Amino acid sequence: MIKNILLVVILLVLLGTWKTTPALSDSEGRNHYLNNTTAQEIVKILRERFSNVNPRPKIQFDERTNSLIVIADPETQKRIEKLINQLDVPPQEITIEAKIVRTPAENLTVELNDTKGFKNMDELFKDTSKVETITAPPKLITFSGQEAKTEFSYDIYYIENTTLDENGDITCKIKKSKCGIFFKALPRILEENPDLITVEYQFELNTFVERAAPPIPAIAGIREFESLWCPIMNTRSMKSIISLMDGETKIIGGVAGREPTGGIVTGKTKNMQPTEGTEEKKKSGNIIEIALLTVKKGETRVMEGSPKRVKAVTLKEQ
């Protein structure tokens, strides 16, 4: 009796599972030939985006023909095809420029935290002749969806710590820090608004100011070690994501006197003390530093040797 009841329960569970599982016979297979990107890149995005769909679509790629083979139900096929069309677009060349300028506060036409874009410097400054460029790394030229970066730096060596043995000999542990300009950016253009460019960026300027005696008694009074004392670094660091129209410039950070605003983070010394006594303090109170970012679209390029898009081939899965 009990065995019969258990058998009925198992059959009901299996029947319920079978009923709630979508029928594979409703799936269809399609080939999607890509013109402007590689199938290997697209397949990773599609598999991640549709990993929770039930039934999960089968997505493969053919490197030889640069095509995707997708087996899914009709509704999922439509969603996948729409995403493929959004991703498989000709790469758009984009130029990204970042710089830090200095100008009198009264020369600025907007507030430092203003988020609107400007087509030319006359809209941002009352008198462009009073604008001094502190630093401007080379322009980045890349494509939508491709990160670009540049770095101009040099190493500064310093003593991190020391040990004193029983004979009075000093052993020093040397570390290095980088001074210079570090700039990287990842632009993206969406099909829904091709004139709007989203840029994920990181812009950093590390300037060497001076060396300070380290809090290490063993070498504090030895002049031969002064060239390896802790460096005081004046740092400007910005990291964020912004959206700009083609040809626009936006403020991404600023410093008024010694107070940072926007995206700029002021620096610290290597022994983690604020940069008191550096050029930050020496600046006049009415002089401001502003970080600017500009983007411009260039040519649209088509991949050479890519097959022309053909109508998707539909194959019913047996």
N, C-alpha and C positions, 0 to 999 in steps of 0.2 A: 504493500500500500504506500509506504513512505517512498520507496524507490520510484513508483509511478508518479507521485506528486513531484518529486525532484526532477524527473524527466520532463514533465509538463512545464515546470518553471523554466528549465534550461531552454526548452523549445520556444517558449514565449519571449525570453530574453533575446535569443538569436533572431527570432522573427522581428522583434522590435528594432534590433540593430540593423537588420537588413532593410527594413522599411525606411529608416532615417538616413541611410547612406545614399547620396546622390548617385544616380545611374551613370555609369561610365559610358554607356552607349550614346548619351547626349553630347559627349565631347567631340570636338573636331580638331583636326590638325591643320596648321597654316605655316607657310614659309614667308618670312619677312626679310627682304633684301635691303641692306643698309647702304646709304650713299655717303654719309658724312662722318661716321664714327665706326668704331670696331665692334663687332658682335660680342667679342669677349668682354668688353667693358659694359655693354648694355645688359648682358645676361645676368651679371652680378646684381645690378639694380633691380631688374624684374623679379628675380628669385627672392630678394629681400622684401620687396614691396608686396608680393603676393604669397608670402610664406604662410599666412594665416587663413587663406581662402580654402574653403572646403567644397568640392574636392580640390586639392592643390594642383595647379597646372604644371605640366611637364614642359620645361623650357631648356632647350639645347641650342648649341651654336655650331655652325659649319665655318671654320676659319678659311677654307679654300674659296668659298663663294661669299664670305662675309655676310652670312644670313643667319636668321634665328628660326628654329623649328619649335612651334608652340602647340601643345595639345591641351585644350581647355574647353569648358562649356561655352556656348555662344556669348553669354553676357560677359564672362571673364575675358573672352577673346577681344570684345569691343574695348574693354578697359585697357587691356594690354596694348592693343593697336594704337589707342589714343596716346598712351604714354610713350610708345616707340616714336610716334610722330613728333612729340614734344622734345625728345632727346636727340633724335637723328636729324639735326639741323646743321647747315654749313657753319663751321667755326668762325666766329666774329672776332676780328682783331681788336684789341682794346689797349689803349695807352693809359697808364696810371702814373700820376706824378704826386709826390708828397714833399713838403718843405716846411721849415720853420722860419718865420719872419719876425722882425722886431719893429715896432712903430710906437709913436706917442698915443696914449689912450684916447685922446680927443680926436685922433685921425680916423678912428674906427666908426663906421656908420651904423653898426649894429652892436648888440650885446655879445659877449664872448660865448655865451651858451646858445646863441641863435642857431637853429637847425635848417634854415632855408638855404637853397643853393643860389650861386651867383654865376652869371655868364662871363663877366669880366671883372677885373680888379677895381675898376672905377665905381662899381656898385658897392664894394666892400670898404674901400678907403677913400677919404675925401681928397687926399693928395698922395698919389702913388710914388712921388719922388721922396717922400719921407718914410718909405718902407724899405727896410734893410733885410736882406736874406741872410740868415745865420747859417743855414745848411740846406742843401737840396741834393739828395742822392740821385743818381741817374734814373731816368724814366724807365718804368717797367713796360715792356711790350709783350703781351701774351694774348691768349684767346679765352673766350667764355668757357668757364669750367676748368681752366688750367691755372695752377698756382705759379707765380713767378716771384723771384727774390733776388736781392743784391746785398752785398756786404763789403764795406771798406773799413778794415780794422787793423789794429796792431796790438801786440801783447804787452802787458805790464806785469812784471814779476815782483812778488813781495813775500816777506816772511810771515807764515801763518802761525807757527809756534816753534819753540825751541826745547831742547833737553840739555841738561848739564850733568856730566858724568862725575865720578869721584875724583878724577884728575883735573877737573876744572875746564875740560874741553866742552865747547858748545856745538851742538848739532842742530841745524836749522831745517825746518820743513818749508820748502818753497812752493808757492802756488802762483798761478797767473790769472789775470783778468783781462778782458778785451775792452779796448776803447775804439770808438768809431761809430759808423752808421749801419744800422740793420733795418732792412725794409723788405717786407713780403706782402703779397696781396693775392686774393683769389676772387676774380670777378665772375659774375653770373648774369646772363640775360635770359629772361623768361619769354616764352612765345606769346603770352597774353599781353605783354607790354614791352615790345622790343626796344623802346627808347629809354626804359628804366634799367639801370645797372646797379646790382647789389654787389658791394665789395666787402669781403672779410679781410681785414688788414692788421698788420702789426708793424709799428714804426718806432724805432728806438735810437736815441742819440746819447752815447756815453762820452763825456768829455773829462779828461784828466785835469784836475785842479792843482793839487799839491800832495805831498806826503806828510803823514802825521806819525809821531812816535807811537809805536804799538804798546799796549799794556802788558809788555813782557819784560820784567825786571832784569833778566839776564843780559839783554842787549840794549836797554834803554839809554845807557850812557856811553855806548861805543859808537863813535862817529863813522867808523868804517861800514856800519850797517845802515846808515841813513838812506843810501840809495835803494834799499830794500824795505824801507818802512811802509806802513799801510797806505795805499793810495786813496785819496778822497776823490770820488767820482761825482760829477754833476750829470745827472741822468734825466732824460726826457723819454717817457715810455707811453705809448698809446696802443690800444688793442680793442677793436670793436667791429661791428658790422653796420654799414650805412648804405643808403640807397640814393643814387644821384641820377639825374637826367643826363643825356649825352651832352658833353661839353661843359658841365657844371663844376663849380668849385664849392666845397663846404668846409667850415671850420670843424676840426676834429679835436681841438683842445686849445688851451691857452693858459698863460701865467701872467697875472697882474701883480707887479712887485714880487712878493715871494709866495703868493697864494695861488695854488693850482686850480684851474677850473676845467670843465669839459672832460676830455679824455687823458689829460697829461698827469702823470704821476711823478713827483719829484724824487730825486735820488737819495741814497744813503751811502755812508762810507762803508768800507769793507769790515770795520768793526761795529757796524750797525748803529752808528750815531748819526743824527741828522746833519745835513751839509751846512751847518752854521759857519759863517766866516768865509764862504765862497762867493763867487760872483753873483749868486742869488741875492745876497745881502747888499752888494755894492751897487746894484741897479737902482736907478731913480724910481720913485714910487709911481710916476705917471708914464713909465715905459712898460709896454706889454709885449709878450711873446705869443705868437699865434701859430698853431699847426694847421696847415691847409692840405686838402686832398682834391685832386682834379682827375676826371676820367673823360676820355674821348674814344669814340668808336672809329675804327679804321676800315680796312677792306674786309670783305667777306670772301673766304677761300673755300673752294671745293676740293675734296680729296681726289688726288690723281689716281686713275686706274680703278676707281670704285664702280661697281656695276650699277646701271640705272635701275631705279625702283620699278618693279613690275607689280602687277596686281597680285594680291595674296592668293596663293593656291590653297583651296579648301579640300581637305581629305577627311571623310567620315571614318572615325575609328570603329573597327569591327568589334 
